[in-house]
C-alpha cells in the first residue's frame, strides 16, 4: 500500500494531454503521496499550448521548453525520457507518473518498474495497450476532465459502468476472479483488501476507469460475488456466487 508521504515525480507530455485533465491527475496522485516534482514538456512558443499557461501557475508545474528540431522526430518525448532516467538515478523518488498517450514511453516505464518503483500512467482511451499494461496503474484522462463547477468525484462517477456492462467485460471479470482465486481461504472467501493488493500488483487496473472511486463499490455493482462485511474489523470479504 502506498505511503501518503511517498515522493512522486510527474512528467507531462503536453503535446497530447489536455490541460483540462491536470486537476484530476494531481488529485488522483495525491491519494498516493506528495507530487513534489511536476514538469510539463512541449514547445511553449506554439499557440496550441497556450491553454496550459494558467494551469502551470495554478498547479506549480515547471515548464520545460523543447524546440522541434525535426518534423519527423518528437524531441519532447526524447527529453522527457532522458530527464526521467536522470531522476531515477539522482533523486529519492518513490513513484513516477507519466501523463501521455504515446507508446514511445513504454521502455522508460518498464525500466523504472525494473527498479521496483511504481509507475502511474494517464492518457486517453486511444493510448496503445502496451503502454497501459506497462504501468502499475493506468487511468483514462477522459475520466479526469474537471470543469470549474465540478469536483473530481463528480467527474469519476459521471459515466459509471452498470453491473451488466462490467459483467460483459471479460478482462475485468477474469481479473477479479483471479484476484479472488489467489487470495481466498479454504472456504472460498477472500479479503477484499488482499484482492485489491494482488490486482494492483499484477495489472494496470483502476476503478476510476469504470466510474467507481473504490473497489468495494465496483464489487457490489458487478454482482458476481457473495459479500460479507465484518463490523468489528470493518473489512469486506467476498466469494464467487454459486
Beta strands, then each sheet from edge to edge (+ up, - down):
strand 1: 7-13
strand 2: 34-42
strand 3: 62-65
strand 4: 95-99
strand 5: 118-123
strand 6: 137-140
strand 7: 190-191
strand 8: 225-230
strand 9: 235-240
sheet 1: 3+ 2+ 1+ 4+ 5+ 6+
sheet 2: 7+ 9- 8+
end
